[in-house]
Amino acid sequence: FATLKAHGSDVPPEDQEEVDTLQEKWHELMRAAKEKDYSLEDNKKEFANTTVKEVADFKKKVQETYKLYIELGPNSSQINLEQGFEALKKSREDIIEFSKTREELVLAEKLFNLPISEYDELNEMERRNKIMAPIYDLYERYITAVNEYS
């Protein structure tokens, strides 16, 4: 507006008034935001604590699933091909479900400035599934071919 005035342009009084009060309005808005932030501090702590508990519960669930995966998963020596094929399908479903939960928890951790949790067991299940997938894909094609020729 100073540039407009310097070049002789008229500024409507209501616009000039708006410009003159803008800084004051900005400071008032910032003060209100800080008050709101302060008033929500207890809620933020409560939600952060809830997130920490949810992460711990989720990690425990992933670890329990991983333990079963090692014992009876598609990479286990204690099962046959059919059982391994079914175990791979189930573990893929579990990983999809776990990945969604992991993403939600990571977002919550970021929101509350918590350290981002690592899920090594989940990553290891994904890695092992990628290794085993070609074997079980071949097995599936074999079973399909046998059934077609029968």
Accessible surface in RSA format (square Angstrom, percent):
REM  Atomic radii and reference values for relative SASA: ProtOr
REM  Chains: A
REM  Algorithm: Lee & Richards
REM  Probe-radius: 1.40
REM  Slices: 20
REM RES _ NUM      All-atoms   Total-Side   Main-Chain    Non-polar    All polar
REM                ABS   REL    ABS   REL    ABS   REL    ABS   REL    ABS   REL
RES PHE A   1   100.17  50.1  66.87  41.4  33.31  86.7  66.90  40.6  33.28  95.2
RES ALA A   2    82.76  76.1  68.66 106.0  14.10  32.1  74.09 104.3   8.67  23.0
RES THR A   3    94.05  66.9  89.67  90.9   4.38  10.4  57.13  76.7  36.93  55.8
RES LEU A   4    86.49  48.2  85.91  61.5   0.58   1.5  86.49  60.7   0.00   0.0
RES LYS A   5   113.97  55.6  96.07  58.9  17.89  42.6  62.50  56.3  51.47  54.8
RES ALA A   6    85.13  78.3  42.49  65.6  42.64  97.0  55.51  78.2  29.62  78.5
RES HIS A   7   144.98  79.2 112.42  78.1  32.56  83.3  77.71  80.1  67.26  78.3
RES GLY A   8    65.56  80.9   0.00   N/A  65.56  80.9  37.41 102.7  28.16  63.1
RES SER A   9    50.97  43.1  38.54  51.4  12.42  28.6  18.77  40.0  32.20  45.1
RES ASP A  10   141.86  99.4 114.29 113.8  27.57  65.2  36.62  86.2 105.24 105.0
RES VAL A  11    23.42  15.4   1.96   1.8  21.46  51.7   2.57   2.2  20.85  56.5
RES PRO A  12    59.66  43.5  52.93  48.2   6.74  24.5  59.24  48.9   0.42   2.6
RES PRO A  13   107.55  78.4  98.66  89.9   8.89  32.3 104.43  86.2   3.12  19.4
RES GLU A  14   117.27  67.3 107.75  81.5   9.52  22.7  60.64 117.3  56.63  46.2
RES ASP A  15    59.66  41.8  58.09  57.8   1.57   3.7   5.78  13.6  53.88  53.7
RES GLN A  16    38.27  21.4  38.27  28.0   0.00   0.0  23.53  50.1  14.73  11.2
RES GLU A  17   115.25  66.2 111.67  84.5   3.58   8.5  33.18  64.2  82.08  67.0
RES GLU A  18    92.34  53.0  90.30  68.3   2.04   4.9  37.42  72.4  54.93  44.8
RES VAL A  19    51.66  34.0  42.06  38.1   9.60  23.1  42.88  37.3   8.78  23.8
RES ASP A  20    95.59  67.0  64.85  64.5  30.74  72.7  29.41  69.2  66.18  66.0
RES THR A  21    44.04  31.3  43.79  44.4   0.25   0.6  42.00  56.4   2.04   3.1
RES LEU A  22   107.58  59.9 107.58  77.0   0.00   0.0 107.58  75.6   0.00   0.0
RES GLN A  23   126.34  70.6 120.58  88.1   5.76  13.7  39.73  84.6  86.61  65.7
RES GLU A  24   128.51  73.8 121.37  91.8   7.14  17.0  44.15  85.4  84.36  68.9
RES LYS A  25   105.55  51.5  98.59  60.5   6.96  16.6  76.07  68.5  29.48  31.4
RES TRP A  26   140.08  56.2 136.93  66.3   3.15   7.4 118.18  63.0  21.90  35.5
RES HIS A  27   105.01  57.4 100.51  69.9   4.49  11.5  77.19  79.6  27.82  32.4
RES GLU A  28    88.69  50.9  85.22  64.5   3.47   8.3  48.69  94.2  40.00  32.7
RES LEU A  29   107.94  60.1 104.27  74.6   3.67   9.2 107.67  75.6   0.27   0.7
RES MET A  30    74.43  38.5  74.43  49.3   0.00   0.0  63.09  53.6  11.34  15.0
RES ARG A  31   113.32  47.6 108.89  55.5   4.43  10.6  72.12  98.6  41.21  25.0
RES ALA A  32    43.78  40.3  38.69  59.7   5.09  11.6  39.71  55.9   4.07  10.8
RES ALA A  33    53.13  48.8  40.63  62.7  12.50  28.4  48.78  68.7   4.35  11.5
RES LYS A  34   140.62  68.6 134.26  82.4   6.36  15.1  81.08  73.0  59.54  63.4
RES GLU A  35    97.95  56.2  90.80  68.7   7.15  17.0  41.78  80.8  56.17  45.9
RES LYS A  36   128.38  62.6 124.94  76.7   3.43   8.2  71.47  64.3  56.91  60.6
RES ASP A  37    74.67  52.3  70.81  70.5   3.85   9.1  20.37  47.9  54.30  54.2
RES TYR A  38   175.44  81.9 168.12  95.7   7.32  19.1 122.18  91.8  53.26  65.7
RES SER A  39    74.78  63.2  44.95  60.0  29.83  68.7  47.20 100.5  27.58  38.6
RES LEU A  40    74.18  41.3  74.18  53.1   0.00   0.0  74.18  52.1   0.00   0.0
RES GLU A  41    62.85  36.1  62.85  47.6   0.00   0.0  23.14  44.8  39.71  32.4
RES ASP A  42   108.17  75.8 101.97 101.5   6.20  14.6  31.25  73.6  76.91  76.7
RES ASN A  43    69.72  48.1  68.89  66.6   0.83   2.0   7.85  18.9  61.86  59.8
RES LYS A  44    71.41  34.8  70.59  43.3   0.81   1.9  51.61  46.5  19.80  21.1
RES LYS A  45   122.88  59.9 119.19  73.1   3.70   8.8  73.41  66.1  49.47  52.7
RES GLU A  46   116.21  66.7 111.53  84.4   4.67  11.1  35.69  69.0  80.52  65.7
RES PHE A  47   114.43  57.2 113.81  70.5   0.62   1.6 113.81  69.0   0.62   1.8
RES ALA A  48    16.41  15.1  16.37  25.3   0.04   0.1  16.41  23.1   0.00   0.0
RES ASN A  49   103.06  71.1  96.28  93.0   6.79  16.3  25.79  62.1  77.28  74.7
RES THR A  50    61.14  43.5  56.62  57.4   4.52  10.8  41.71  56.0  19.43  29.4
RES THR A  51     6.18   4.4   6.18   6.3   0.00   0.0   0.00   0.0   6.18   9.3
RES VAL A  52    82.28  54.1  79.13  71.6   3.15   7.6  81.17  70.5   1.10   3.0
RES LYS A  53   131.29  64.1 126.27  77.5   5.03  12.0 101.76  91.6  29.53  31.5
RES GLU A  54    86.06  49.4  82.26  62.2   3.80   9.0  31.15  60.2  54.91  44.8
RES VAL A  55    12.63   8.3  12.63  11.4   0.00   0.0  12.63  11.0   0.00   0.0
RES ALA A  56    57.14  52.5  46.58  71.9  10.56  24.0  51.56  72.6   5.58  14.8
RES ASP A  57    72.63  50.9  66.16  65.8   6.47  15.3  28.06  66.0  44.57  44.5
RES PHE A  58    13.56   6.8   9.47   5.9   4.09  10.6  13.28   8.0   0.28   0.8
RES LYS A  59    69.74  34.0  68.80  42.2   0.95   2.3  29.35  26.4  40.39  43.0
RES LYS A  60   129.91  63.4 128.81  79.0   1.09   2.6  72.13  64.9  57.78  61.5
RES LYS A  61   102.13  49.8 100.72  61.8   1.41   3.4  63.81  57.4  38.32  40.8
RES VAL A  62     0.95   0.6   0.95   0.9   0.00   0.0   0.95   0.8   0.00   0.0
RES GLN A  63    88.30  49.4  83.12  60.7   5.18  12.3  21.58  45.9  66.72  50.6
RES GLU A  64    94.49  54.2  89.58  67.8   4.90  11.7  44.68  86.4  49.81  40.7
RES THR A  65    27.43  19.5  25.37  25.7   2.06   4.9  13.37  18.0  14.07  21.3
RES TYR A  66    45.89  21.4  45.89  26.1   0.00   0.0  31.41  23.6  14.48  17.9
RES LYS A  67   135.77  66.2 131.51  80.7   4.26  10.1  78.58  70.7  57.19  60.9
RES LEU A  68   107.54  59.9 105.97  75.8   1.58   4.0 106.14  74.5   1.40   3.8
RES TYR A  69    11.51   5.4   4.59   2.6   6.92  18.0  10.40   7.8   1.11   1.4
RES ILE A  70    71.13  40.5  58.09  43.3  13.05  31.4  60.33  43.4  10.80  29.3
RES GLU A  71    71.77  41.2  68.41  51.8   3.36   8.0  30.49  59.0  41.28  33.7
RES LEU A  72    94.70  52.7  87.64  62.7   7.06  17.8  88.14  61.9   6.56  17.7
RES GLY A  73     3.83   4.7   0.00   N/A   3.83   4.7   3.83  10.5   0.00   0.0
RES PRO A  74     2.14   1.6   0.04   0.0   2.10   7.7   0.04   0.0   2.10  13.1
RES ASN A  75    70.85  48.9  48.50  46.9  22.34  53.8   5.32  12.8  65.53  63.3
RES SER A  76    17.14  14.5   1.97   2.6  15.17  35.0   5.57  11.9  11.57  16.2
RES SER A  77   115.66  97.7  76.03 101.5  39.64  91.3  55.38 117.9  60.29  84.5
RES GLN A  78   136.57  76.4  99.88  73.0  36.69  87.4  38.97  82.9  97.60  74.0
RES ILE A  79    33.86  19.3  11.02   8.2  22.84  55.0  14.92  10.7  18.94  51.4
RES ASN A  80    89.30  61.6  77.08  74.5  12.22  29.4  44.31 106.6  44.99  43.5
RES LEU A  81    90.19  50.2  85.24  61.0   4.96  12.5  85.84  60.3   4.36  11.7
RES GLU A  82    81.72  46.9  80.28  60.7   1.44   3.4  48.35  93.5  33.37  27.2
RES GLN A  83    93.50  52.3  87.28  63.8   6.22  14.8  30.08  64.0  63.42  48.1
RES GLY A  84     0.00   0.0   0.00   N/A   0.00   0.0   0.00   0.0   0.00   0.0
RES PHE A  85    27.62  13.8  27.59  17.1   0.03   0.1  27.59  16.7   0.03   0.1
RES GLU A  86    78.90  45.3  75.36  57.0   3.53   8.4  40.62  78.6  38.27  31.2
RES ALA A  87    20.59  18.9  10.81  16.7   9.78  22.3  18.96  26.7   1.64   4.3
RES LEU A  88     2.00   1.1   2.00   1.4   0.00   0.0   2.00   1.4   0.00   0.0
RES LYS A  89    89.97  43.9  87.69  53.8   2.28   5.4  49.88  44.9  40.09  42.7
RES LYS A  90   122.47  59.7 120.62  74.0   1.84   4.4  96.61  87.0  25.85  27.5
RES SER A  91     5.09   4.3   4.15   5.5   0.94   2.2   4.86  10.4   0.23   0.3
RES ARG A  92    94.65  39.7  92.43  47.1   2.22   5.3  39.81  54.4  54.85  33.2
RES GLU A  93   115.38  66.2 108.93  82.4   6.45  15.4  42.93  83.0  72.45  59.2
RES ASP A  94    24.05  16.8  23.35  23.2   0.70   1.7   2.49   5.8  21.56  21.5
RES ILE A  95    17.48   9.9  17.48  13.0   0.00   0.0  17.48  12.6   0.00   0.0
RES ILE A  96   103.94  59.1 100.58  74.9   3.36   8.1 103.41  74.5   0.53   1.4
RES GLU A  97    88.79  51.0  84.87  64.2   3.92   9.3  35.60  68.9  53.19  43.4
RES PHE A  98     6.72   3.4   6.72   4.2   0.00   0.0   6.72   4.1   0.00   0.0
RES SER A  99    19.60  16.6  19.60  26.2   0.00   0.0  16.37  34.9   3.23   4.5
RES LYS A 100   128.42  62.6 126.14  77.4   2.28   5.4  76.52  68.9  51.90  55.3
RES THR A 101    44.22  31.4  43.70  44.3   0.51   1.2  23.28  31.3  20.93  31.6
RES ARG A 102    51.11  21.5  51.11  26.1   0.00   0.0  14.61  20.0  36.50  22.1
RES GLU A 103   108.67  62.4 105.07  79.5   3.61   8.6  37.84  73.2  70.83  57.8
RES GLU A 104   118.57  68.1 111.42  84.3   7.15  17.0  42.22  81.7  76.35  62.3
RES LEU A 105    11.46   6.4  11.43   8.2   0.03   0.1  11.46   8.0   0.00   0.0
RES VAL A 106    28.51  18.8  28.51  25.8   0.00   0.0  28.51  24.8   0.00   0.0
RES LEU A 107   118.36  65.9 114.18  81.7   4.18  10.5 114.48  80.4   3.89  10.5
RES ALA A 108    23.51  21.6  19.45  30.0   4.05   9.2  22.89  32.2   0.62   1.6
RES GLU A 109     5.74   3.3   5.74   4.3   0.00   0.0   1.73   3.3   4.01   3.3
RES LYS A 110   124.50  60.7 108.58  66.6  15.92  37.9  63.95  57.6  60.55  64.5
RES LEU A 111   130.08  72.4 105.58  75.5  24.49  61.6 112.68  79.1  17.39  46.8
RES PHE A 112    42.22  21.1  24.45  15.1  17.77  46.2  29.49  17.9  12.73  36.4
RES ASN A 113   138.40  95.4 106.63 103.0  31.77  76.5  32.07  77.2 106.33 102.8
RES LEU A 114    40.24  22.4  31.71  22.7   8.53  21.4  32.70  23.0   7.54  20.3
RES PRO A 115   114.28  83.3  98.42  89.7  15.86  57.7 110.47  91.2   3.81  23.7
RES ILE A 116    76.54  43.6  55.91  41.6  20.64  49.7  55.99  40.3  20.55  55.8
RES SER A 117    22.06  18.6  10.18  13.6  11.88  27.4   6.53  13.9  15.53  21.8
RES GLU A 118   114.98  66.0 105.89  80.1   9.09  21.6  46.26  89.5  68.72  56.1
RES TYR A 119     5.68   2.7   2.17   1.2   3.51   9.1   3.56   2.7   2.12   2.6
RES ASP A 120    97.70  68.4  92.47  92.0   5.23  12.4  32.04  75.4  65.66  65.5
RES GLU A 121    44.91  25.8  43.31  32.8   1.61   3.8   9.74  18.8  35.18  28.7
RES LEU A 122     0.00   0.0   0.00   0.0   0.00   0.0   0.00   0.0   0.00   0.0
RES ASN A 123    62.90  43.4  57.95  56.0   4.94  11.9  25.67  61.8  37.23  36.0
RES GLU A 124    41.13  23.6  39.05  29.5   2.08   5.0  16.94  32.8  24.18  19.7
RES MET A 125     0.53   0.3   0.53   0.4   0.00   0.0   0.53   0.5   0.00   0.0
RES GLU A 126    47.94  27.5  45.61  34.5   2.33   5.5  16.15  31.2  31.79  26.0
RES ARG A 127   120.93  50.8 117.05  59.7   3.87   9.2  66.38  90.7  54.55  33.1
RES ARG A 128    56.71  23.8  56.35  28.7   0.36   0.9   4.85   6.6  51.86  31.4
RES ASN A 129     9.24   6.4   8.90   8.6   0.34   0.8   8.66  20.9   0.57   0.6
RES LYS A 130   158.74  77.4 142.39  87.4  16.34  38.9  91.00  81.9  67.74  72.2
RES ILE A 131    98.58  56.1  85.65  63.8  12.93  31.2  92.26  66.4   6.32  17.1
RES MET A 132    23.81  12.3  23.81  15.8   0.00   0.0  17.18  14.6   6.62   8.8
RES ALA A 133    16.02  14.7  16.02  24.7   0.00   0.0  16.02  22.6   0.00   0.0
RES PRO A 134    83.61  60.9  73.10  66.6  10.51  38.2  78.15  64.5   5.47  34.0
RES ILE A 135    87.77  49.9  83.41  62.1   4.36  10.5  86.28  62.1   1.49   4.0
RES TYR A 136     9.84   4.6   9.84   5.6   0.00   0.0   0.35   0.3   9.49  11.7
RES ASP A 137    52.19  36.6  51.69  51.4   0.50   1.2  12.48  29.4  39.71  39.6
RES LEU A 138   108.57  60.5 108.57  77.7   0.00   0.0 108.57  76.3   0.00   0.0
RES TYR A 139    29.35  13.7  25.08  14.3   4.27  11.1  18.77  14.1  10.59  13.1
RES GLU A 140    81.95  47.0  80.40  60.8   1.55   3.7  18.49  35.8  63.45  51.8
RES ARG A 141   148.02  62.2 141.61  72.2   6.41  15.3  73.70 100.7  74.32  45.0
RES TYR A 142   134.08  62.6 127.21  72.4   6.87  17.9  91.29  68.6  42.79  52.7
RES ILE A 143    59.82  34.0  59.82  44.6   0.00   0.0  59.82  43.1   0.00   0.0
RES THR A 144    66.26  47.1  63.06  63.9   3.20   7.6  48.27  64.8  17.99  27.2
RES ALA A 145    37.30  34.3  35.71  55.1   1.59   3.6  37.05  52.2   0.25   0.7
RES VAL A 146    62.76  41.3  58.62  53.1   4.15  10.0  62.00  53.9   0.77   2.1
RES ASN A 147    98.66  68.0  82.11  79.4  16.54  39.8  25.24  60.7  73.42  71.0
RES GLU A 148   129.32  74.2  95.03  71.9  34.29  81.6  42.21  81.6  87.11  71.1
RES TYR A 149   187.30  87.4 153.17  87.1  34.13  88.8 110.63  83.1  76.67  94.5
RES SER A 150   117.17  99.0  50.22  67.0  66.95 154.2  67.23 143.2  49.95  70.0
END  Absolute sums over single chains surface
CHAIN  1 A    11363.0      10160.7       1202.2       6750.2       4612.8
END  Absolute sums over all chains
TOTAL         11363.0      10160.7       1202.2       6750.2       4612.8
